[in-house]
Amino acid sequence: MSPTGEGGTCPVCGKPRDPNLRPFCSKRCKDLDLARWLSGDYAIPGAPTGEGNEPVSPEEDAEFH
C-alpha cells in the first residue's frame, strides 16, 4: 500500500480504491464488507469456544504449580 493509502485495489471487487472510502472503491463495497462482518461471514481466528477460555479457579491453578 502506498504511504497515503490511496493505491491498491478494493478488497471486495478489485477495482481501484477511492481515497475517500479507502480501502474500498464505493459505498456499495464498503456496505457489502460491513454486512459480511455482521453476518459472521468474516471472523478473526482464535481459540475455539469452550477450550481454554474458562476462568481457572484458585484450586485448579494450584494443581498446575
PDB file with one MODEL, atoms N, CA, C and O in Angstrom:
MODEL        1
ATOM      1  N   MET A   1       0.843  -1.163   0.000  1.00  0.00           N
ATOM      2  CA  MET A   1       0.000   0.000   0.000  1.00  0.00           C
ATOM      3  C   MET A   1       0.894   1.234   0.000  1.00  0.00           C
ATOM      4  O   MET A   1       1.965   1.232   0.608  1.00  0.00           O
ATOM      5  N   SER A   2       0.459   2.273  -0.675  1.00  0.00           N
ATOM      6  CA  SER A   2       1.240   3.498  -0.723  1.00  0.00           C
ATOM      7  C   SER A   2       1.184   4.194   0.633  1.00  0.00           C
ATOM      8  O   SER A   2       0.293   3.913   1.434  1.00  0.00           O
ATOM      9  N   PRO A   3       2.127   5.101   0.900  1.00  0.00           N
ATOM     10  CA  PRO A   3       2.144   5.771   2.205  1.00  0.00           C
ATOM     11  C   PRO A   3       0.850   6.506   2.522  1.00  0.00           C
ATOM     12  O   PRO A   3       0.485   6.614   3.693  1.00  0.00           O
ATOM     13  N   THR A   4       0.139   7.019   1.507  1.00  0.00           N
ATOM     14  CA  THR A   4      -1.097   7.751   1.765  1.00  0.00           C
ATOM     15  C   THR A   4      -2.298   6.833   1.818  1.00  0.00           C
ATOM     16  O   THR A   4      -3.391   7.268   2.181  1.00  0.00           O
ATOM     17  N   GLY A   5      -2.118   5.559   1.461  1.00  0.00           N
ATOM     18  CA  GLY A   5      -3.215   4.612   1.498  1.00  0.00           C
ATOM     19  C   GLY A   5      -4.141   4.725   0.305  1.00  0.00           C
ATOM     20  O   GLY A   5      -5.223   4.138   0.313  1.00  0.00           O
ATOM     21  N   GLU A   6      -3.744   5.469  -0.731  1.00  0.00           N
ATOM     22  CA  GLU A   6      -4.615   5.701  -1.873  1.00  0.00           C
ATOM     23  C   GLU A   6      -4.434   4.661  -2.973  1.00  0.00           C
ATOM     24  O   GLU A   6      -5.324   4.501  -3.807  1.00  0.00           O
ATOM     25  N   GLY A   7      -3.311   3.953  -2.998  1.00  0.00           N
ATOM     26  CA  GLY A   7      -3.059   2.978  -4.045  1.00  0.00           C
ATOM     27  C   GLY A   7      -3.748   1.662  -3.757  1.00  0.00           C
ATOM     28  O   GLY A   7      -4.374   1.488  -2.711  1.00  0.00           O
ATOM     29  N   GLY A   8      -3.628   0.744  -4.690  1.00  0.00           N
ATOM     30  CA  GLY A   8      -4.170  -0.587  -4.474  1.00  0.00           C
ATOM     31  C   GLY A   8      -5.569  -0.747  -5.033  1.00  0.00           C
ATOM     32  O   GLY A   8      -6.089   0.114  -5.742  1.00  0.00           O
ATOM     33  N   THR A   9      -6.157  -1.880  -4.687  1.00  0.00           N
ATOM     34  CA  THR A   9      -7.475  -2.192  -5.202  1.00  0.00           C
ATOM     35  C   THR A   9      -8.448  -2.482  -4.063  1.00  0.00           C
ATOM     36  O   THR A   9      -8.053  -2.785  -2.937  1.00  0.00           O
ATOM     37  N   CYS A  10      -9.708  -2.381  -4.388  1.00  0.00           N
ATOM     38  CA  CYS A  10     -10.789  -2.649  -3.435  1.00  0.00           C
ATOM     39  C   CYS A  10     -10.737  -4.123  -3.037  1.00  0.00           C
ATOM     40  O   CYS A  10     -10.635  -4.982  -3.912  1.00  0.00           O
ATOM     41  N   PRO A  11     -10.804  -4.440  -1.741  1.00  0.00           N
ATOM     42  CA  PRO A  11     -10.759  -5.839  -1.310  1.00  0.00           C
ATOM     43  C   PRO A  11     -12.029  -6.620  -1.662  1.00  0.00           C
ATOM     44  O   PRO A  11     -12.028  -7.850  -1.601  1.00  0.00           O
ATOM     45  N   VAL A  12     -13.096  -5.934  -2.025  1.00  0.00           N
ATOM     46  CA  VAL A  12     -14.349  -6.614  -2.346  1.00  0.00           C
ATOM     47  C   VAL A  12     -14.435  -6.952  -3.828  1.00  0.00           C
ATOM     48  O   VAL A  12     -14.751  -8.084  -4.192  1.00  0.00           O
ATOM     49  N   CYS A  13     -14.149  -5.953  -4.699  1.00  0.00           N
ATOM     50  CA  CYS A  13     -14.357  -6.181  -6.134  1.00  0.00           C
ATOM     51  C   CYS A  13     -13.098  -6.078  -6.981  1.00  0.00           C
ATOM     52  O   CYS A  13     -13.104  -6.490  -8.140  1.00  0.00           O
ATOM     53  N   GLY A  14     -12.015  -5.534  -6.425  1.00  0.00           N
ATOM     54  CA  GLY A  14     -10.762  -5.445  -7.168  1.00  0.00           C
ATOM     55  C   GLY A  14     -10.590  -4.183  -7.993  1.00  0.00           C
ATOM     56  O   GLY A  14      -9.562  -4.025  -8.653  1.00  0.00           O
ATOM     57  N   LYS A  15     -11.565  -3.275  -7.978  1.00  0.00           N
ATOM     58  CA  LYS A  15     -11.437  -2.010  -8.718  1.00  0.00           C
ATOM     59  C   LYS A  15     -10.496  -1.072  -7.963  1.00  0.00           C
ATOM     60  O   LYS A  15     -10.218  -1.303  -6.786  1.00  0.00           O
ATOM     61  N   PRO A  16      -9.998  -0.015  -8.620  1.00  0.00           N
ATOM     62  CA  PRO A  16      -9.137   0.949  -7.922  1.00  0.00           C
ATOM     63  C   PRO A  16      -9.867   1.583  -6.739  1.00  0.00           C
ATOM     64  O   PRO A  16     -11.067   1.849  -6.801  1.00  0.00           O
ATOM     65  N   ARG A  17      -9.124   1.816  -5.670  1.00  0.00           N
ATOM     66  CA  ARG A  17      -9.690   2.405  -4.456  1.00  0.00           C
ATOM     67  C   ARG A  17     -10.068   3.865  -4.650  1.00  0.00           C
ATOM     68  O   ARG A  17      -9.470   4.576  -5.457  1.00  0.00           O
ATOM     69  N   ASP A  18     -11.073   4.297  -3.892  1.00  0.00           N
ATOM     70  CA  ASP A  18     -11.442   5.710  -3.801  1.00  0.00           C
ATOM     71  C   ASP A  18     -10.765   6.232  -2.529  1.00  0.00           C
ATOM     72  O   ASP A  18     -11.000   5.689  -1.449  1.00  0.00           O
ATOM     73  N   PRO A  19      -9.936   7.265  -2.632  1.00  0.00           N
ATOM     74  CA  PRO A  19      -9.228   7.762  -1.440  1.00  0.00           C
ATOM     75  C   PRO A  19     -10.169   8.171  -0.303  1.00  0.00           C
ATOM     76  O   PRO A  19      -9.778   8.124   0.863  1.00  0.00           O
ATOM     77  N   ASN A  20     -11.389   8.568  -0.626  1.00  0.00           N
ATOM     78  CA  ASN A  20     -12.342   8.974   0.413  1.00  0.00           C
ATOM     79  C   ASN A  20     -13.019   7.785   1.084  1.00  0.00           C
ATOM     80  O   ASN A  20     -13.614   7.937   2.151  1.00  0.00           O
ATOM     81  N   LEU A  21     -12.939   6.609   0.476  1.00  0.00           N
ATOM     82  CA  LEU A  21     -13.605   5.422   1.018  1.00  0.00           C
ATOM     83  C   LEU A  21     -12.623   4.291   1.308  1.00  0.00           C
ATOM     84  O   LEU A  21     -13.037   3.153   1.532  1.00  0.00           O
ATOM     85  N   ARG A  22     -11.338   4.593   1.304  1.00  0.00           N
ATOM     86  CA  ARG A  22     -10.330   3.542   1.404  1.00  0.00           C
ATOM     87  C   ARG A  22     -10.606   2.591   2.547  1.00  0.00           C
ATOM     88  O   ARG A  22     -11.014   3.046   3.615  1.00  0.00           O
ATOM     89  N   PRO A  23     -10.411   1.338   2.387  1.00  0.00           N
ATOM     90  CA  PRO A  23      -9.767   0.702   1.247  1.00  0.00           C
ATOM     91  C   PRO A  23     -10.733   0.307   0.132  1.00  0.00           C
ATOM     92  O   PRO A  23     -10.374  -0.483  -0.741  1.00  0.00           O
ATOM     93  N   PHE A  24     -11.937   0.841   0.149  1.00  0.00           N
ATOM     94  CA  PHE A  24     -12.953   0.442  -0.822  1.00  0.00           C
ATOM     95  C   PHE A  24     -13.027   1.404  -2.002  1.00  0.00           C
ATOM     96  O   PHE A  24     -12.457   2.494  -1.976  1.00  0.00           O
ATOM     97  N   CYS A  25     -13.756   0.966  -3.055  1.00  0.00           N
ATOM     98  CA  CYS A  25     -13.915   1.793  -4.250  1.00  0.00           C
ATOM     99  C   CYS A  25     -15.241   2.528  -4.245  1.00  0.00           C
ATOM    100  O   CYS A  25     -15.393   3.530  -4.944  1.00  0.00           O
ATOM    101  N   SER A  26     -16.205   2.049  -3.471  1.00  0.00           N
ATOM    102  CA  SER A  26     -17.539   2.653  -3.479  1.00  0.00           C
ATOM    103  C   SER A  26     -18.238   2.388  -2.148  1.00  0.00           C
ATOM    104  O   SER A  26     -17.821   1.532  -1.369  1.00  0.00           O
ATOM    105  N   LYS A  27     -19.307   3.140  -1.907  1.00  0.00           N
ATOM    106  CA  LYS A  27     -20.109   2.919  -0.701  1.00  0.00           C
ATOM    107  C   LYS A  27     -20.723   1.525  -0.742  1.00  0.00           C
ATOM    108  O   LYS A  27     -20.876   0.889   0.301  1.00  0.00           O
ATOM    109  N   ARG A  28     -21.077   1.041  -1.933  1.00  0.00           N
ATOM    110  CA  ARG A  28     -21.654  -0.295  -2.068  1.00  0.00           C
ATOM    111  C   ARG A  28     -20.687  -1.351  -1.539  1.00  0.00           C
ATOM    112  O   ARG A  28     -21.080  -2.211  -0.750  1.00  0.00           O
ATOM    113  N   CYS A  29     -19.423  -1.293  -1.966  1.00  0.00           N
ATOM    114  CA  CYS A  29     -18.442  -2.273  -1.499  1.00  0.00           C
ATOM    115  C   CYS A  29     -18.185  -2.135  -0.004  1.00  0.00           C
ATOM    116  O   CYS A  29     -17.992  -3.132   0.691  1.00  0.00           O
ATOM    117  N   LYS A  30     -18.181  -0.910   0.484  1.00  0.00           N
ATOM    118  CA  LYS A  30     -17.999  -0.676   1.914  1.00  0.00           C
ATOM    119  C   LYS A  30     -19.144  -1.316   2.702  1.00  0.00           C
ATOM    120  O   LYS A  30     -18.916  -1.951   3.731  1.00  0.00           O
ATOM    121  N   ASP A  31     -20.380  -1.147   2.211  1.00  0.00           N
ATOM    122  CA  ASP A  31     -21.546  -1.725   2.880  1.00  0.00           C
ATOM    123  C   ASP A  31     -21.562  -3.251   2.772  1.00  0.00           C
ATOM    124  O   ASP A  31     -21.955  -3.931   3.720  1.00  0.00           O
ATOM    125  N   LEU A  32     -21.140  -3.795   1.628  1.00  0.00           N
ATOM    126  CA  LEU A  32     -21.064  -5.249   1.478  1.00  0.00           C
ATOM    127  C   LEU A  32     -20.084  -5.846   2.479  1.00  0.00           C
ATOM    128  O   LEU A  32     -20.357  -6.885   3.081  1.00  0.00           O
ATOM    129  N   ASP A  33     -18.942  -5.187   2.656  1.00  0.00           N
ATOM    130  CA  ASP A  33     -17.942  -5.673   3.607  1.00  0.00           C
ATOM    131  C   ASP A  33     -18.500  -5.656   5.031  1.00  0.00           C
ATOM    132  O   ASP A  33     -18.319  -6.613   5.784  1.00  0.00           O
ATOM    133  N   LEU A  34     -19.178  -4.568   5.397  1.00  0.00           N
ATOM    134  CA  LEU A  34     -19.784  -4.473   6.733  1.00  0.00           C
ATOM    135  C   LEU A  34     -20.822  -5.577   6.921  1.00  0.00           C
ATOM    136  O   LEU A  34     -20.867  -6.209   7.977  1.00  0.00           O
ATOM    137  N   ALA A  35     -21.650  -5.814   5.913  1.00  0.00           N
ATOM    138  CA  ALA A  35     -22.671  -6.859   6.009  1.00  0.00           C
ATOM    139  C   ALA A  35     -22.029  -8.229   6.209  1.00  0.00           C
ATOM    140  O   ALA A  35     -22.562  -9.059   6.946  1.00  0.00           O
ATOM    141  N   ARG A  36     -20.900  -8.473   5.567  1.00  0.00           N
ATOM    142  CA  ARG A  36     -20.213  -9.755   5.736  1.00  0.00           C
ATOM    143  C   ARG A  36     -19.710  -9.927   7.161  1.00  0.00           C
ATOM    144  O   ARG A  36     -19.797 -11.020   7.721  1.00  0.00           O
ATOM    145  N   TRP A  37     -19.181  -8.849   7.758  1.00  0.00           N
ATOM    146  CA  TRP A  37     -18.740  -8.925   9.153  1.00  0.00           C
ATOM    147  C   TRP A  37     -19.924  -9.180  10.076  1.00  0.00           C
ATOM    148  O   TRP A  37     -19.857 -10.026  10.968  1.00  0.00           O
ATOM    149  N   LEU A  38     -21.017  -8.437   9.853  1.00  0.00           N
ATOM    150  CA  LEU A  38     -22.170  -8.550  10.742  1.00  0.00           C
ATOM    151  C   LEU A  38     -22.876  -9.897  10.627  1.00  0.00           C
ATOM    152  O   LEU A  38     -23.465 -10.364  11.602  1.00  0.00           O
ATOM    153  N   SER A  39     -22.828 -10.524   9.470  1.00  0.00           N
ATOM    154  CA  SER A  39     -23.495 -11.810   9.290  1.00  0.00           C
ATOM    155  C   SER A  39     -22.627 -12.983   9.747  1.00  0.00           C
ATOM    156  O   SER A  39     -23.102 -14.117   9.809  1.00  0.00           O
ATOM    157  N   GLY A  40     -21.361 -12.718  10.068  1.00  0.00           N
ATOM    158  CA  GLY A  40     -20.470 -13.774  10.523  1.00  0.00           C
ATOM    159  C   GLY A  40     -19.689 -14.439   9.404  1.00  0.00           C
ATOM    160  O   GLY A  40     -18.997 -15.429   9.642  1.00  0.00           O
ATOM    161  N   ASP A  41     -19.786 -13.909   8.173  1.00  0.00           N
ATOM    162  CA  ASP A  41     -19.007 -14.483   7.070  1.00  0.00           C
ATOM    163  C   ASP A  41     -17.509 -14.292   7.298  1.00  0.00           C
ATOM    164  O   ASP A  41     -16.705 -15.130   6.890  1.00  0.00           O
ATOM    165  N   TYR A  42     -17.135 -13.189   7.949  1.00  0.00           N
ATOM    166  CA  TYR A  42     -15.742 -12.934   8.297  1.00  0.00           C
ATOM    167  C   TYR A  42     -15.598 -13.216   9.783  1.00  0.00           C
ATOM    168  O   TYR A  42     -16.526 -12.979  10.557  1.00  0.00           O
ATOM    169  N   ALA A  43     -14.452 -13.715  10.179  1.00  0.00           N
ATOM    170  CA  ALA A  43     -14.196 -13.951  11.594  1.00  0.00           C
ATOM    171  C   ALA A  43     -12.697 -13.853  11.849  1.00  0.00           C
ATOM    172  O   ALA A  43     -11.888 -14.171  10.977  1.00  0.00           O
ATOM    173  N   ILE A  44     -12.344 -13.421  13.024  1.00  0.00           N
ATOM    174  CA  ILE A  44     -10.947 -13.358  13.429  1.00  0.00           C
ATOM    175  C   ILE A  44     -10.635 -14.668  14.141  1.00  0.00           C
ATOM    176  O   ILE A  44     -11.319 -15.019  15.102  1.00  0.00           O
ATOM    177  N   PRO A  45      -9.608 -15.404  13.685  1.00  0.00           N
ATOM    178  CA  PRO A  45      -9.310 -16.694  14.310  1.00  0.00           C
ATOM    179  C   PRO A  45      -8.918 -16.554  15.774  1.00  0.00           C
ATOM    180  O   PRO A  45      -8.298 -15.570  16.176  1.00  0.00           O
ATOM    181  N   GLY A  46      -9.282 -17.527  16.538  1.00  0.00           N
ATOM    182  CA  GLY A  46      -8.940 -17.552  17.952  1.00  0.00           C
ATOM    183  C   GLY A  46      -9.170 -18.948  18.494  1.00  0.00           C
ATOM    184  O   GLY A  46      -9.509 -19.867  17.750  1.00  0.00           O
ATOM    185  N   ALA A  47      -8.987 -19.096  19.767  1.00  0.00           N
ATOM    186  CA  ALA A  47      -9.218 -20.395  20.398  1.00  0.00           C
ATOM    187  C   ALA A  47     -10.694 -20.745  20.299  1.00  0.00           C
ATOM    188  O   ALA A  47     -11.548 -19.881  20.500  1.00  0.00           O
ATOM    189  N   PRO A  48     -11.006 -21.991  19.994  1.00  0.00           N
ATOM    190  CA  PRO A  48     -12.408 -22.399  19.936  1.00  0.00           C
ATOM    191  C   PRO A  48     -13.101 -22.160  21.277  1.00  0.00           C
ATOM    192  O   PRO A  48     -12.489 -22.330  22.332  1.00  0.00           O
ATOM    193  N   THR A  49     -14.348 -21.774  21.238  1.00  0.00           N
ATOM    194  CA  THR A  49     -15.117 -21.535  22.444  1.00  0.00           C
ATOM    195  C   THR A  49     -15.180 -22.814  23.267  1.00  0.00           C
ATOM    196  O   THR A  49     -15.422 -23.897  22.733  1.00  0.00           O
ATOM    197  N   GLY A  50     -14.962 -22.681  24.558  1.00  0.00           N
ATOM    198  CA  GLY A  50     -15.041 -23.838  25.434  1.00  0.00           C
ATOM    199  C   GLY A  50     -13.712 -24.546  25.625  1.00  0.00           C
ATOM    200  O   GLY A  50     -13.632 -25.504  26.395  1.00  0.00           O
ATOM    201  N   GLU A  51     -12.675 -24.099  24.948  1.00  0.00           N
ATOM    202  CA  GLU A  51     -11.369 -24.735  25.103  1.00  0.00           C
ATOM    203  C   GLU A  51     -10.347 -23.705  25.570  1.00  0.00           C
ATOM    204  O   GLU A  51      -9.757 -22.995  24.755  1.00  0.00           O
ATOM    205  N   GLY A  52     -10.145 -23.627  26.845  1.00  0.00           N
ATOM    206  CA  GLY A  52      -9.135 -22.744  27.390  1.00  0.00           C
ATOM    207  C   GLY A  52      -9.598 -21.324  27.632  1.00  0.00           C
ATOM    208  O   GLY A  52      -8.787 -20.471  27.993  1.00  0.00           O
ATOM    209  N   ASN A  53     -10.870 -21.045  27.445  1.00  0.00           N
ATOM    210  CA  ASN A  53     -11.359 -19.700  27.659  1.00  0.00           C
ATOM    211  C   ASN A  53     -12.048 -19.527  29.004  1.00  0.00           C
ATOM    212  O   ASN A  53     -12.431 -18.412  29.359  1.00  0.00           O
ATOM    213  N   GLU A  54     -12.214 -20.619  29.763  1.00  0.00           N
ATOM    214  CA  GLU A  54     -12.889 -20.531  31.036  1.00  0.00           C
ATOM    215  C   GLU A  54     -11.916 -20.029  32.099  1.00  0.00           C
ATOM    216  O   GLU A  54     -10.726 -20.341  32.054  1.00  0.00           O
ATOM    217  N   PRO A  55     -12.417 -19.264  33.037  1.00  0.00           N
ATOM    218  CA  PRO A  55     -11.533 -18.830  34.130  1.00  0.00           C
ATOM    219  C   PRO A  55     -11.094 -20.036  34.955  1.00  0.00           C
ATOM    220  O   PRO A  55     -11.840 -21.003  35.113  1.00  0.00           O
ATOM    221  N   VAL A  56      -9.894 -19.964  35.469  1.00  0.00           N
ATOM    222  CA  VAL A  56      -9.332 -21.045  36.284  1.00  0.00           C
ATOM    223  C   VAL A  56      -9.526 -20.677  37.745  1.00  0.00           C
ATOM    224  O   VAL A  56      -9.185 -19.574  38.172  1.00  0.00           O
ATOM    225  N   SER A  57     -10.084 -21.622  38.512  1.00  0.00           N
ATOM    226  CA  SER A  57     -10.280 -21.370  39.933  1.00  0.00           C
ATOM    227  C   SER A  57      -8.918 -21.427  40.638  1.00  0.00           C
ATOM    228  O   SER A  57      -7.983 -22.038  40.120  1.00  0.00           O
ATOM    229  N   PRO A  58      -8.800 -20.806  41.793  1.00  0.00           N
ATOM    230  CA  PRO A  58      -7.524 -20.851  42.532  1.00  0.00           C
ATOM    231  C   PRO A  58      -7.107 -22.279  42.856  1.00  0.00           C
ATOM    232  O   PRO A  58      -5.913 -22.582  42.856  1.00  0.00           O
ATOM    233  N   GLU A  59      -8.070 -23.172  43.134  1.00  0.00           N
ATOM    234  CA  GLU A  59      -7.731 -24.568  43.435  1.00  0.00           C
ATOM    235  C   GLU A  59      -7.125 -25.254  42.217  1.00  0.00           C
ATOM    236  O   GLU A  59      -6.131 -25.971  42.332  1.00  0.00           O
ATOM    237  N   GLU A  60      -7.728 -25.032  41.052  1.00  0.00           N
ATOM    238  CA  GLU A  60      -7.211 -25.644  39.827  1.00  0.00           C
ATOM    239  C   GLU A  60      -5.825 -25.062  39.478  1.00  0.00           C
ATOM    240  O   GLU A  60      -4.941 -25.779  39.010  1.00  0.00           O
ATOM    241  N   ASP A  61      -5.660 -23.771  39.713  1.00  0.00           N
ATOM    242  CA  ASP A  61      -4.379 -23.136  39.422  1.00  0.00           C
ATOM    243  C   ASP A  61      -3.284 -23.714  40.300  1.00  0.00           C
ATOM    244  O   ASP A  61      -2.155 -23.881  39.840  1.00  0.00           O
ATOM    245  N   ALA A  62      -3.592 -24.026  41.558  1.00  0.00           N
ATOM    246  CA  ALA A  62      -2.607 -24.587  42.485  1.00  0.00           C
ATOM    247  C   ALA A  62      -2.171 -25.971  42.031  1.00  0.00           C
ATOM    248  O   ALA A  62      -1.031 -26.373  42.265  1.00  0.00           O
ATOM    249  N   GLU A  63      -3.083 -26.711  41.376  1.00  0.00           N
ATOM    250  CA  GLU A  63      -2.742 -28.047  40.895  1.00  0.00           C
ATOM    251  C   GLU A  63      -1.671 -28.002  39.806  1.00  0.00           C
ATOM    252  O   GLU A  63      -0.893 -28.946  39.665  1.00  0.00           O
ATOM    253  N   PHE A  64      -1.626 -26.937  39.052  1.00  0.00           N
ATOM    254  CA  PHE A  64      -0.684 -26.829  37.936  1.00  0.00           C
ATOM    255  C   PHE A  64       0.663 -26.243  38.357  1.00  0.00           C
ATOM    256  O   PHE A  64       1.609 -26.253  37.568  1.00  0.00           O
ATOM    257  N   HIS A  65       0.766 -25.732  39.584  1.00  0.00           N
ATOM    258  CA  HIS A  65       2.030 -25.110  40.007  1.00  0.00           C
ATOM    259  C   HIS A  65       2.687 -25.913  41.058  1.00  0.00           C
ATOM    260  O   HIS A  65       3.761 -25.545  41.535  1.00  0.00           O
TER     261      HIS A  65
ENDMDL
END
